[in-house]
Amino acid sequence: MEGNATAALAAAAAAAAAAAAAAAVQAPEISLPPDGGGGASDDLALAAAAVGSFGWDLTVMLSTQFVFFCFGWVFFMRQLFKDYEIRHRSVQLVFSLTFALSLTMFELIIFEVVGVLSQASRYFHWKFNLNLMLFLLIFLLPFFQFYLLLRNSKLALSRNNSALLSAALLVLYIFFFWKIGDPFPILSADRGIFSIEQGISRVGVIGVTMMAILSGFGAVNCPYTYMNYFLNHVSAGEIASVERKLLQTMDIILAKKKRIAWARRQRGDSGAGGDARSPIGGDGAGAGA
């Protein structure tokens, strides 16, 4: 359950990262003030200002990432899996890290629009978070899922054997992951095989496919699940009242059936009595004559 939730959130983060992949692969144009011929002192001043600005930007990014990480940890414990026993701290750690990176990507997009932080810092943090996200999605999360599946299976494998078998499954997964990009024009001459574009393109294909499947399932399951909210609510008192009316109607029907049966019996008895008196009355009349 924990691994499925982590993979679902990672797929959503990968889809968001794929949407901004074009901005990630182009280096920003950093404008520096013109050289006024001040010499080494001006260069040192510019370098010190650049280092100070980068240090402040790094402090802002680390602070926000720490807040996002804590929020993901609390959300995992208090809301997402509050009714389940958490046995693996590593699941919480990976989930919170993925959650923090996902929000950081959105944060950098907002910073790009608003103009917060320097252009060089935004580019550095974008590239760093993008590479870390790809590492999580392509290597760490699949390996961790394979490891948990093997450890919790009925095979009763040891940690070392589970890790070795998980590594073998990871190699097989990476092979099929790479083959996904063959039908698409992903590989280009100016980009290498191990570039960010190769991973982003394949993650985008998988993420868009998973989002389409989940959207179709949600479009069918959501109305079926919440259809009861649009129906008329029937209380227990109304049900009891209808049951009492039903019992009264059944009593009335039973009483009428008894009256009908009694009337039929009275009619039968009266008919039988008339037939018995007729022969006696006829014999008496004959005798008197």
Backbone as CSV, one residue per row, in Angstrom:
resi,resn,N_x,N_y,N_z,CA_x,CA_y,CA_z,C_x,C_y,C_z
1,MET,0.832,-1.201,0.000,0.000,0.000,0.000,0.864,1.248,0.000
2,GLU,1.913,1.282,0.843,2.771,2.444,0.908,3.540,2.626,-0.383
3,GLY,4.035,1.510,-0.958,4.780,1.614,-2.198,3.922,2.079,-3.348
4,ASN,2.643,1.641,-3.391,1.748,2.078,-4.443,1.480,3.573,-4.354
5,ALA,1.292,4.085,-3.135,1.061,5.520,-2.986,2.280,6.320,-3.409
6,THR,3.485,5.843,-3.079,4.700,6.538,-3.472,4.873,6.540,-4.980
7,ALA,4.580,5.414,-5.619,4.715,5.347,-7.065,3.702,6.233,-7.763
8,ALA,2.484,6.316,-7.223,1.467,7.175,-7.832,1.865,8.642,-7.750
9,LEU,2.370,9.075,-6.596,2.803,10.458,-6.455,4.020,10.737,-7.322
10,ALA,4.911,9.767,-7.457,6.090,9.951,-8.298,5.700,10.076,-9.761
11,ALA,4.686,9.314,-10.194,4.236,9.433,-11.578,3.632,10.801,-11.844
12,ALA,2.880,11.329,-10.881,2.320,12.667,-11.040,3.419,13.723,-11.104
13,ALA,4.450,13.576,-10.260,5.568,14.522,-10.290,6.332,14.423,-11.596
14,ALA,6.451,13.211,-12.137,7.154,13.048,-13.407,6.395,13.694,-14.550
15,ALA,5.062,13.600,-14.514,4.272,14.262,-15.545,4.445,15.774,-15.490
16,ALA,4.515,16.341,-14.283,4.743,17.782,-14.146,6.132,18.163,-14.614
17,ALA,7.104,17.301,-14.329,8.466,17.604,-14.782,8.591,17.509,-16.298
18,ALA,7.866,16.567,-16.910,7.921,16.432,-18.361,7.309,17.629,-19.061
19,ALA,6.298,18.253,-18.431,5.657,19.418,-19.047,6.612,20.592,-19.149
20,ALA,7.585,20.667,-18.236,8.553,21.777,-18.251,9.925,21.321,-18.696
21,ALA,10.019,20.238,-19.443,11.316,19.704,-19.840,12.037,20.641,-20.808
22,ALA,11.271,21.348,-21.650,11.913,22.252,-22.604,12.655,23.379,-21.913
23,ALA,12.096,23.861,-20.801,12.778,24.928,-20.061,13.998,24.420,-19.329
24,ALA,14.025,23.113,-19.025,15.138,22.578,-18.249,16.377,22.342,-19.087
25,VAL,16.204,22.130,-20.386,17.345,21.744,-21.209,18.035,22.939,-21.844
26,GLN,17.502,24.135,-21.647,18.112,25.313,-22.235,18.729,26.162,-21.133
27,ALA,19.973,26.496,-21.269,20.662,27.303,-20.256,20.197,28.742,-20.349
28,PRO,19.907,29.349,-19.221,19.467,30.751,-19.246,20.614,31.682,-19.597
29,GLU,20.264,32.826,-20.143,21.259,33.828,-20.484,21.457,34.731,-19.273
30,ILE,22.591,34.625,-18.632,22.898,35.386,-17.425,23.592,36.669,-17.836
31,SER,22.975,37.757,-17.493,23.540,39.060,-17.858,24.366,39.602,-16.699
32,LEU,25.600,39.929,-16.969,26.495,40.500,-15.971,26.742,41.957,-16.314
33,PRO,27.042,42.755,-15.325,27.322,44.176,-15.616,28.593,44.299,-16.438
34,PRO,28.650,45.304,-17.318,29.830,45.444,-18.186,31.082,45.766,-17.385
35,ASP,32.169,45.330,-17.966,33.455,45.545,-17.317,33.858,47.009,-17.473
36,GLY,33.854,47.691,-16.359,34.195,49.117,-16.420,35.680,49.384,-16.282
37,GLY,36.488,48.313,-16.284,37.924,48.511,-16.179,38.389,48.794,-14.780
38,GLY,37.629,48.358,-13.789,37.998,48.622,-12.412,39.122,47.751,-11.903
39,GLY,39.396,46.670,-12.637,40.489,45.807,-12.226,40.026,44.664,-11.359
40,ALA,40.983,44.127,-10.567,40.729,42.930,-9.768,39.766,43.201,-8.630
41,SER,39.756,44.409,-8.106,38.855,44.700,-6.991,37.392,44.593,-7.406
42,ASP,37.090,45.085,-8.618,35.711,44.966,-9.104,35.336,43.510,-9.337
43,ASP,36.262,42.724,-9.859,35.988,41.302,-10.082,35.738,40.589,-8.767
44,LEU,36.540,40.925,-7.758,36.324,40.302,-6.457,34.984,40.726,-5.853
45,ALA,34.614,41.977,-6.054,33.330,42.452,-5.542,32.177,41.749,-6.229
46,LEU,32.283,41.585,-7.546,31.245,40.876,-8.281,31.161,39.419,-7.851
47,ALA,32.320,38.789,-7.651,32.331,37.398,-7.217,31.725,37.242,-5.828
48,ALA,32.085,38.175,-4.923,31.525,38.115,-3.564,30.024,38.331,-3.578
49,ALA,29.550,39.258,-4.421,28.107,39.490,-4.519,27.393,38.273,-5.084
50,ALA,28.022,37.636,-6.089,27.410,36.450,-6.677,27.348,35.312,-5.672
51,VAL,28.431,35.127,-4.893,28.434,34.064,-3.886,27.408,34.344,-2.797
52,GLY,27.317,35.613,-2.372,26.333,35.960,-1.361,24.910,35.748,-1.838
53,SER,24.639,36.135,-3.079,23.298,35.925,-3.639,22.984,34.440,-3.776
54,PHE,23.953,33.658,-4.221,23.714,32.222,-4.352,23.518,31.570,-2.996
55,GLY,24.263,32.024,-1.970,24.080,31.468,-0.636,22.700,31.772,-0.066
56,TRP,22.220,32.990,-0.306,20.872,33.339,0.161,19.804,32.521,-0.572
57,ASP,19.983,32.383,-1.875,19.038,31.579,-2.645,19.059,30.118,-2.201
58,LEU,20.244,29.605,-1.902,20.345,28.226,-1.426,19.653,28.062,-0.078
59,THR,19.787,29.053,0.791,19.109,28.996,2.094,17.595,28.994,1.926
60,VAL,17.090,29.800,1.010,15.639,29.839,0.760,15.149,28.502,0.236
61,MET,15.869,27.926,-0.709,15.430,26.668,-1.298,15.488,25.525,-0.290
62,LEU,16.560,25.455,0.498,16.652,24.395,1.497,15.578,24.542,2.570
63,SER,15.258,25.774,2.933,14.215,25.989,3.940,12.853,25.537,3.426
64,THR,12.536,25.916,2.206,11.248,25.503,1.648,11.190,23.993,1.435
65,GLN,12.292,23.396,1.036,12.298,21.942,0.865,12.124,21.226,2.198
66,PHE,12.709,21.769,3.245,12.517,21.176,4.571,11.058,21.285,5.011
67,VAL,10.425,22.418,4.738,9.012,22.581,5.069,8.156,21.608,4.268
68,PHE,8.448,21.457,2.972,7.700,20.517,2.137,7.898,19.080,2.618
69,PHE,9.125,18.755,3.033,9.400,17.403,3.527,8.602,17.127,4.802
70,CYS,8.592,18.066,5.722,7.823,17.878,6.965,6.329,17.782,6.677
71,PHE,5.837,18.588,5.738,4.428,18.533,5.379,4.072,17.177,4.770
72,GLY,4.944,16.642,3.894,4.705,15.318,3.324,4.735,14.229,4.379
73,TRP,5.632,14.348,5.354,5.695,13.369,6.438,4.405,13.373,7.262
74,VAL,3.935,14.579,7.634,2.706,14.688,8.421,1.498,14.231,7.605
75,PHE,1.464,14.600,6.339,0.355,14.185,5.466,0.306,12.666,5.326
76,PHE,1.466,12.039,5.247,1.526,10.580,5.150,1.022,9.926,6.427
77,MET,1.399,10.464,7.580,1.052,9.843,8.853,-0.372,10.154,9.294
78,ARG,-0.824,11.386,9.098,-2.106,11.819,9.665,-3.284,11.677,8.717
79,GLN,-3.037,11.686,7.407,-4.145,11.724,6.472,-4.155,10.538,5.517
80,LEU,-3.036,10.267,4.870,-3.028,9.292,3.786,-3.135,7.869,4.296
81,PHE,-2.370,7.520,5.330,-2.354,6.158,5.864,-2.521,6.187,7.378
82,LYS,-3.513,6.916,7.838,-3.729,7.014,9.278,-4.346,5.742,9.857
83,ASP,-5.004,4.927,9.035,-5.651,3.713,9.524,-4.807,2.461,9.311
84,TYR,-3.568,2.629,8.880,-2.708,1.479,8.599,-1.450,1.553,9.458
85,GLU,-0.946,0.402,9.774,0.276,0.321,10.580,1.490,0.517,9.685
86,ILE,2.335,1.452,10.025,3.531,1.749,9.245,4.689,0.920,9.800
87,ARG,5.198,0.047,8.985,6.276,-0.830,9.428,7.641,-0.395,8.904
88,HIS,7.679,0.402,7.852,8.938,0.767,7.227,9.093,2.286,7.282
89,ARG,10.077,2.734,8.024,10.388,4.151,8.046,10.927,4.619,6.697
90,SER,11.569,3.711,5.986,12.110,4.089,4.684,11.003,4.461,3.705
91,VAL,9.814,3.849,3.830,8.683,4.201,2.973,8.272,5.642,3.220
92,GLN,8.186,6.025,4.489,7.852,7.406,4.818,8.906,8.378,4.297
93,LEU,10.184,7.973,4.414,11.268,8.839,3.972,11.222,9.061,2.463
94,VAL,11.034,7.983,1.704,10.998,8.103,0.246,9.769,8.880,-0.199
95,PHE,8.635,8.615,0.452,7.419,9.343,0.097,7.575,10.837,0.362
96,SER,8.099,11.184,1.523,8.262,12.596,1.867,9.272,13.279,0.950
97,LEU,10.325,12.569,0.593,11.321,13.143,-0.314,10.724,13.390,-1.692
98,THR,9.964,12.421,-2.198,9.309,12.602,-3.490,8.301,13.740,-3.441
99,PHE,7.563,13.812,-2.343,6.584,14.883,-2.169,7.268,16.250,-2.147
100,ALA,8.381,16.350,-1.424,9.108,17.620,-1.336,9.676,18.028,-2.689
101,LEU,10.231,17.079,-3.436,10.775,17.402,-4.753,9.685,17.844,-5.718
102,SER,8.519,17.205,-5.624,7.416,17.582,-6.508,6.988,19.014,-6.244
103,LEU,6.805,19.367,-4.972,6.417,20.738,-4.652,7.527,21.732,-4.985
104,THR,8.776,21.293,-4.883,9.883,22.185,-5.237,9.875,22.520,-6.719
105,MET,9.509,21.540,-7.570,9.418,21.811,-9.001,8.355,22.866,-9.289
106,PHE,7.194,22.733,-8.636,6.158,23.754,-8.806,6.614,25.103,-8.252
107,GLU,7.347,25.058,-7.151,7.841,26.297,-6.565,8.797,27.012,-7.522
108,LEU,9.667,26.270,-8.169,10.606,26.889,-9.099,9.890,27.471,-10.313
109,ILE,8.809,26.818,-10.747,8.025,27.377,-11.856,7.402,28.717,-11.444
110,ILE,6.867,28.757,-10.217,6.282,30.009,-9.711,7.362,31.072,-9.554
111,PHE,8.545,30.688,-9.050,9.647,31.642,-8.916,10.083,32.181,-10.276
112,GLU,10.031,31.335,-11.306,10.394,31.775,-12.651,9.409,32.819,-13.172
113,VAL,8.124,32.624,-12.865,7.108,33.575,-13.336,7.189,34.882,-12.554
114,VAL,7.335,34.781,-11.228,7.326,35.967,-10.381,8.663,36.705,-10.448
115,GLY,9.750,35.962,-10.664,11.066,36.582,-10.706,11.803,36.542,-9.384
116,VAL,11.486,35.564,-8.538,12.163,35.406,-7.257,13.454,34.623,-7.483
117,LEU,14.488,34.944,-6.724,15.830,34.355,-6.833,16.480,34.793,-8.144
118,SER,17.766,34.572,-8.200,18.498,34.944,-9.411,18.299,33.890,-10.493
119,GLN,18.575,34.277,-11.708,18.363,33.377,-12.838,19.313,32.180,-12.773
120,ALA,20.544,32.418,-12.379,21.501,31.320,-12.283,21.120,30.341,-11.170
121,SER,20.604,30.843,-10.054,20.195,29.965,-8.956,18.981,29.124,-9.351
122,ARG,18.020,29.746,-10.014,16.848,28.982,-10.459,17.251,27.877,-11.414
123,TYR,18.150,28.170,-12.309,18.595,27.152,-13.266,19.341,26.018,-12.565
124,PHE,20.208,26.383,-11.605,20.955,25.360,-10.880,20.024,24.441,-10.094
125,HIS,19.086,25.028,-9.346,18.173,24.216,-8.544,17.209,23.418,-9.418
126,TRP,16.825,23.965,-10.560,15.965,23.221,-11.475,16.674,21.983,-12.006
127,LYS,17.919,22.161,-12.429,18.684,21.007,-12.937,18.941,19.993,-11.833
128,PHE,19.275,20.469,-10.644,19.563,19.558,-9.538,18.320,18.761,-9.149
129,ASN,17.186,19.432,-8.976,15.955,18.740,-8.597,15.465,17.811,-9.700
130,LEU,15.664,18.208,-10.940,15.241,17.360,-12.054,16.064,16.077,-12.102
131,ASN,17.377,16.189,-11.920,18.215,14.986,-11.894,17.882,14.091,-10.707
132,LEU,17.647,14.699,-9.550,17.297,13.911,-8.376,15.942,13.229,-8.543
133,MET,14.983,13.917,-9.162,13.688,13.314,-9.423,13.797,12.133,-10.381
134,LEU,14.608,12.277,-11.420,14.807,11.178,-12.359,15.480,9.989,-11.681
135,PHE,16.431,10.263,-10.789,17.069,9.168,-10.061,16.054,8.415,-9.202
136,LEU,15.156,9.150,-8.566,14.129,8.499,-7.749,13.184,7.655,-8.600
137,LEU,12.743,8.218,-9.714,11.735,7.538,-10.526,12.294,6.348,-11.298
138,ILE,13.513,6.457,-11.761,14.061,5.410,-12.630,14.795,4.336,-11.842
139,PHE,15.473,4.707,-10.763,16.325,3.746,-10.068,15.825,3.409,-8.657
140,LEU,15.649,4.410,-7.816,15.403,4.141,-6.398,14.026,3.534,-6.145
141,LEU,12.973,4.155,-6.662,11.618,3.663,-6.394,11.363,2.263,-6.959
142,PRO,11.759,1.960,-8.213,11.574,0.577,-8.679,12.356,-0.444,-7.855
143,PHE,13.615,-0.106,-7.525,14.398,-1.038,-6.711,13.757,-1.247,-5.345
144,PHE,13.274,-0.177,-4.739,12.662,-0.281,-3.418,11.358,-1.076,-3.473
145,GLN,10.593,-0.907,-4.520,9.357,-1.677,-4.667,9.647,-3.161,-4.870
146,PHE,10.628,-3.476,-5.718,11.009,-4.882,-5.907,11.485,-5.495,-4.587
147,TYR,12.252,-4.729,-3.836,12.784,-5.230,-2.562,11.655,-5.507,-1.562
148,LEU,10.705,-4.584,-1.451,9.598,-4.799,-0.520,8.704,-5.950,-0.941
149,LEU,8.484,-6.090,-2.238,7.663,-7.211,-2.712,8.321,-8.552,-2.409
150,LEU,9.626,-8.621,-2.588,10.330,-9.874,-2.310,10.413,-10.149,-0.816
151,ARG,10.628,-9.122,-0.015,10.723,-9.317,1.431,9.391,-9.718,2.044
152,ASN,8.282,-9.203,1.499,6.956,-9.511,2.033,6.291,-10.693,1.351
153,SER,6.973,-11.321,0.418,6.400,-12.476,-0.281,6.561,-13.738,0.567
154,LYS,6.017,-14.830,0.056,6.092,-16.113,0.749,7.398,-16.862,0.506
155,LEU,8.322,-16.249,-0.240,9.593,-16.915,-0.524,10.525,-16.917,0.671
156,ALA,10.305,-16.010,1.625,11.119,-15.933,2.846,12.602,-15.761,2.507
157,LEU,12.902,-14.780,1.655,14.282,-14.507,1.269,14.957,-13.623,2.307
158,SER,16.266,-13.756,2.394,17.033,-12.905,3.301,17.209,-11.523,2.675
159,ARG,17.779,-10.605,3.447,17.966,-9.248,2.943,18.934,-9.207,1.778
160,ASN,20.020,-9.972,1.884,21.007,-9.967,0.806,20.439,-10.569,-0.471
161,ASN,19.754,-11.696,-0.330,19.162,-12.320,-1.511,18.078,-11.433,-2.124
162,SER,17.296,-10.776,-1.288,16.264,-9.873,-1.805,16.884,-8.686,-2.530
163,ALA,17.993,-8.182,-1.987,18.661,-7.056,-2.638,19.263,-7.469,-3.980
164,LEU,19.881,-8.653,-4.040,20.460,-9.114,-5.303,19.388,-9.363,-6.348
165,LEU,18.307,-10.015,-5.945,17.221,-10.278,-6.894,16.533,-8.969,-7.311
166,SER,16.442,-8.029,-6.408,15.868,-6.721,-6.752,16.753,-5.990,-7.751
167,ALA,18.063,-6.105,-7.599,18.973,-5.483,-8.560,18.824,-6.105,-9.940
168,ALA,18.649,-7.442,-9.981,18.443,-8.107,-11.273,17.125,-7.658,-11.918
169,LEU,16.086,-7.549,-11.113,14.811,-7.064,-11.638,14.892,-5.609,-12.077
170,LEU,15.720,-4.824,-11.386,15.900,-3.430,-11.770,16.576,-3.322,-13.137
171,VAL,17.560,-4.180,-13.394,18.219,-4.190,-14.713,17.210,-4.543,-15.800
172,LEU,16.352,-5.533,-15.521,15.320,-5.898,-16.489,14.323,-4.758,-16.698
173,TYR,13.986,-4.076,-15.622,13.067,-2.937,-15.715,13.668,-1.806,-16.542
174,ILE,14.954,-1.516,-16.323,15.605,-0.443,-17.077,15.658,-0.789,-18.557
175,PHE,15.827,-2.075,-18.874,15.838,-2.483,-20.282,14.487,-2.187,-20.951
176,PHE,13.397,-2.604,-20.298,12.079,-2.328,-20.867,11.755,-0.832,-20.830
177,PHE,12.260,-0.149,-19.802,12.075,1.295,-19.732,12.743,1.993,-20.905
178,TRP,13.905,1.517,-21.296,14.602,2.100,-22.445,13.909,1.742,-23.758
179,LYS,13.363,0.523,-23.842,12.702,0.097,-25.079,11.396,0.843,-25.314
180,ILE,10.849,1.450,-24.270,9.609,2.217,-24.455,9.825,3.380,-25.415
181,GLY,11.014,3.959,-25.390,11.277,5.130,-26.222,11.587,4.818,-27.669
182,ASP,11.678,3.544,-28.060,12.003,3.216,-29.455,10.952,3.699,-30.453
183,PRO,9.647,3.550,-30.174,8.663,4.029,-31.176,8.567,5.546,-31.262
184,PHE,9.220,6.278,-30.377,9.099,7.728,-30.351,10.422,8.368,-30.778
185,PRO,10.339,9.512,-31.432,11.587,10.203,-31.860,12.244,10.929,-30.696
186,ILE,12.810,10.141,-29.782,13.402,10.715,-28.575,14.891,10.965,-28.745
187,LEU,15.609,9.977,-29.272,17.057,10.085,-29.394,17.419,11.046,-30.520
188,SER,18.234,12.020,-30.194,18.671,13.006,-31.175,20.184,12.984,-31.273
189,ALA,20.682,13.570,-32.361,22.132,13.519,-32.606,22.897,14.443,-31.672
190,ASP,22.305,15.578,-31.297,23.030,16.537,-30.466,22.950,16.212,-28.982
191,ARG,22.175,15.204,-28.587,22.067,14.820,-27.188,22.580,13.398,-27.014
192,GLY,23.241,13.142,-25.902,23.779,11.822,-25.647,22.719,10.849,-25.160
193,ILE,23.164,9.609,-24.992,22.238,8.568,-24.553,21.848,8.783,-23.096
194,PHE,22.798,9.218,-22.279,22.552,9.382,-20.847,22.212,10.828,-20.487
195,SER,21.567,11.528,-21.360,21.173,12.905,-21.083,19.830,12.932,-20.357
196,ILE,19.500,14.123,-19.841,18.235,14.289,-19.124,17.049,14.067,-20.057
197,GLU,17.207,14.453,-21.319,16.094,14.334,-22.256,15.630,12.885,-22.429
198,GLN,16.573,11.945,-22.382,16.200,10.542,-22.545,15.311,10.073,-21.395
199,GLY,15.688,10.420,-20.169,14.884,10.007,-19.026,13.560,10.748,-18.947
200,ILE,13.577,12.070,-19.184,12.348,12.853,-19.108,11.344,12.388,-20.148
201,SER,11.813,12.101,-21.358,10.897,11.688,-22.428,10.204,10.382,-22.087
202,ARG,10.951,9.409,-21.584,10.345,8.118,-21.255,9.449,8.206,-20.013
203,VAL,9.898,8.977,-19.033,9.051,9.175,-17.856,7.769,9.905,-18.237
204,GLY,7.865,10.856,-19.167,6.670,11.556,-19.626,5.692,10.633,-20.322
205,VAL,6.209,9.697,-21.132,5.323,8.731,-21.804,4.591,7.866,-20.782
206,ILE,5.348,7.350,-19.796,4.721,6.507,-18.772,3.766,7.332,-17.910
207,GLY,4.186,8.548,-17.531,3.338,9.373,-16.675,2.038,9.764,-17.344
208,VAL,2.097,10.165,-18.619,0.875,10.540,-19.329,-0.045,9.336,-19.494
209,THR,0.540,8.166,-19.770,-0.281,6.954,-19.911,-0.968,6.599,-18.599
210,MET,-0.217,6.649,-17.492,-0.813,6.343,-16.194,-1.880,7.362,-15.812
211,MET,-1.643,8.627,-16.088,-2.641,9.643,-15.783,-3.905,9.439,-16.603
212,ALA,-3.763,9.009,-17.861,-4.942,8.742,-18.680,-5.732,7.555,-18.134
213,ILE,-5.023,6.511,-17.694,-5.708,5.346,-17.126,-6.419,5.711,-15.834
214,LEU,-5.730,6.446,-14.954,-6.345,6.849,-13.694,-7.510,7.807,-13.912
215,SER,-7.403,8.678,-14.917,-8.506,9.600,-15.198,-9.734,8.846,-15.700
216,GLY,-9.525,7.857,-16.572,-10.658,7.051,-17.042,-11.307,6.260,-15.924
217,PHE,-10.475,5.680,-15.061,-11.029,4.942,-13.914,-11.787,5.869,-12.974
218,GLY,-11.237,7.051,-12.706,-11.919,7.988,-11.831,-13.213,8.514,-12.421
219,ALA,-13.253,8.694,-13.759,-14.471,9.185,-14.393,-15.618,8.194,-14.266
220,VAL,-15.282,6.903,-14.153,-16.327,5.892,-14.003,-16.609,5.599,-12.537
221,ASN,-15.563,5.531,-11.721,-15.734,5.129,-10.324,-16.307,6.246,-9.456
222,CYS,-15.983,7.491,-9.735,-16.448,8.590,-8.887,-17.969,8.739,-8.908
223,PRO,-18.636,8.781,-10.068,-20.109,8.852,-10.021,-20.753,7.641,-9.361
224,TYR,-20.157,6.458,-9.582,-20.717,5.255,-8.971,-20.581,5.291,-7.448
225,THR,-19.469,5.856,-6.955,-19.239,5.902,-5.516,-20.094,6.954,-4.827
226,TYR,-20.223,8.122,-5.443,-20.907,9.254,-4.800,-22.327,9.449,-5.317
227,MET,-22.886,8.448,-5.970,-24.251,8.574,-6.459,-25.257,8.626,-5.317
228,ASN,-24.916,8.021,-4.185,-25.849,8.016,-3.049,-26.108,9.407,-2.487
229,TYR,-25.147,10.331,-2.699,-25.348,11.680,-2.178,-26.458,12.429,-2.919
230,PHE,-26.767,12.010,-4.150,-27.793,12.681,-4.941,-29.153,12.000,-4.831
231,LEU,-29.254,10.914,-4.071,-30.523,10.229,-3.877,-31.203,10.749,-2.617
232,ASN,-32.521,10.534,-2.545,-33.275,10.960,-1.367,-32.907,10.097,-0.165
233,HIS,-32.595,10.760,0.918,-32.201,10.045,2.127,-33.447,9.586,2.882
234,VAL,-33.479,8.308,3.220,-34.601,7.710,3.947,-34.136,7.416,5.360
235,SER,-34.834,7.987,6.340,-34.456,7.786,7.736,-35.047,6.495,8.280
236,ALA,-34.558,6.095,9.460,-35.057,4.873,10.101,-36.509,5.038,10.555
237,GLY,-36.901,6.263,10.956,-38.288,6.490,11.366,-39.257,6.320,10.215
238,GLU,-38.850,6.800,9.031,-39.717,6.628,7.863,-39.866,5.157,7.500
239,ILE,-38.791,4.401,7.626,-38.868,2.964,7.335,-39.779,2.267,8.333
240,ALA,-39.676,2.622,9.616,-40.543,2.017,10.637,-42.004,2.378,10.399
241,SER,-42.276,3.635,9.983,-43.657,4.035,9.701,-44.239,3.255,8.538
242,VAL,-43.459,3.063,7.502,-43.944,2.278,6.357,-44.162,0.825,6.754
243,GLU,-43.311,0.291,7.605,-43.499,-1.085,8.060,-44.784,-1.219,8.878
244,ARG,-45.081,-0.232,9.734,-46.333,-0.273,10.492,-47.549,-0.201,9.568
245,LYS,-47.481,0.663,8.564,-48.586,0.735,7.608,-48.752,-0.579,6.853
246,LEU,-47.647,-1.228,6.539,-47.716,-2.514,5.855,-48.374,-3.568,6.733
247,LEU,-48.003,-3.582,8.018,-48.617,-4.544,8.934,-50.109,-4.263,9.102
248,GLN,-50.506,-3.000,9.201,-51.921,-2.663,9.300,-52.679,-3.094,8.047
249,THR,-52.096,-2.873,6.897,-52.753,-3.303,5.654,-52.899,-4.816,5.605
250,MET,-51.867,-5.533,6.060,-51.954,-7.002,6.081,-53.020,-7.462,7.065
251,ASP,-53.161,-6.768,8.222,-54.224,-7.111,9.174,-55.606,-6.869,8.578
252,ILE,-55.752,-5.756,7.869,-57.040,-5.469,7.224,-57.373,-6.519,6.176
253,ILE,-56.368,-6.890,5.376,-56.601,-7.922,4.355,-56.974,-9.247,5.002
254,LEU,-56.293,-9.601,6.097,-56.594,-10.850,6.786,-58.003,-10.823,7.388
255,ALA,-58.421,-9.684,7.958,-59.771,-9.583,8.517,-60.832,-9.709,7.429
256,LYS,-60.573,-9.075,6.290,-61.535,-9.188,5.195,-61.611,-10.609,4.658
257,LYS,-60.463,-11.282,4.614,-60.483,-12.687,4.167,-61.285,-13.549,5.138
258,LYS,-61.152,-13.275,6.423,-61.944,-14.026,7.413,-63.436,-13.759,7.239
259,ARG,-63.819,-12.514,7.001,-65.225,-12.190,6.795,-65.770,-12.858,5.543
260,ILE,-64.948,-12.871,4.481,-65.391,-13.542,3.259,-65.563,-15.038,3.487
261,ALA,-64.613,-15.648,4.198,-64.726,-17.086,4.481,-65.941,-17.378,5.373
262,TRP,-66.188,-16.508,6.370,-67.357,-16.691,7.245,-68.665,-16.540,6.475
263,ALA,-68.726,-15.545,5.575,-69.922,-15.365,4.749,-70.151,-16.561,3.848
264,ARG,-69.080,-17.086,3.249,-69.233,-18.275,2.410,-69.698,-19.466,3.236
265,ARG,-69.210,-19.591,4.438,-69.620,-20.708,5.295,-71.087,-20.558,5.701
266,GLN,-71.500,-19.298,6.037,-72.900,-19.070,6.371,-73.798,-19.370,5.175
267,ARG,-73.398,-18.955,4.003,-74.173,-19.244,2.811,-74.268,-20.732,2.556
268,GLY,-73.199,-21.459,2.772,-73.230,-22.905,2.577,-74.116,-23.599,3.597
269,ASP,-74.048,-23.123,4.867,-74.889,-23.740,5.903,-76.368,-23.460,5.649
270,SER,-76.693,-22.243,5.212,-78.097,-21.925,4.940,-78.628,-22.713,3.747
271,GLY,-77.834,-22.909,2.762,-78.265,-23.697,1.604,-78.464,-25.156,1.963
272,ALA,-77.562,-25.686,2.796,-77.695,-27.090,3.199,-78.930,-27.289,4.075
273,GLY,-79.273,-26.340,4.962,-80.461,-26.437,5.819,-81.761,-26.380,5.006
274,GLY,-81.871,-25.563,4.002,-83.054,-25.475,3.154,-83.306,-26.745,2.385
275,ASP,-82.244,-27.379,1.917,-82.384,-28.643,1.193,-82.855,-29.750,2.111
276,ALA,-82.455,-29.704,3.390,-82.886,-30.762,4.325,-84.347,-30.609,4.723
277,ARG,-84.895,-29.396,4.823,-86.283,-29.198,5.214,-87.263,-29.423,4.082
278,SER,-86.831,-29.274,2.880,-87.766,-29.443,1.753,-88.351,-30.849,1.645
279,PRO,-87.548,-31.928,1.752,-88.154,-33.279,1.671,-89.101,-33.550,2.832
280,ILE,-88.731,-33.051,4.042,-89.615,-33.311,5.188,-90.954,-32.596,4.993
281,GLY,-90.889,-31.375,4.544,-92.122,-30.639,4.309,-92.983,-31.281,3.223
282,GLY,-92.411,-31.877,2.232,-93.137,-32.528,1.150,-93.828,-33.794,1.623
283,ASP,-93.156,-34.604,2.499,-93.748,-35.842,3.005,-94.926,-35.542,3.888
284,GLY,-94.825,-34.467,4.718,-95.913,-34.110,5.637,-97.161,-33.653,4.850
285,ALA,-96.936,-32.978,3.805,-98.058,-32.526,2.998,-98.763,-33.684,2.330
286,GLY,-97.953,-34.667,1.914,-98.558,-35.857,1.257,-99.361,-36.688,2.244
287,ALA,-98.840,-36.756,3.462,-99.517,-37.560,4.473,-100.836,-36.909,4.875
288,GLY,-100.835,-35.585,5.018,-102.051,-34.890,5.391,-103.113,-35.011,4.308
289,ALA,-102.656,-35.066,3.092,-103.611,-35.236,2.008,-104.207,-36.601,2.054
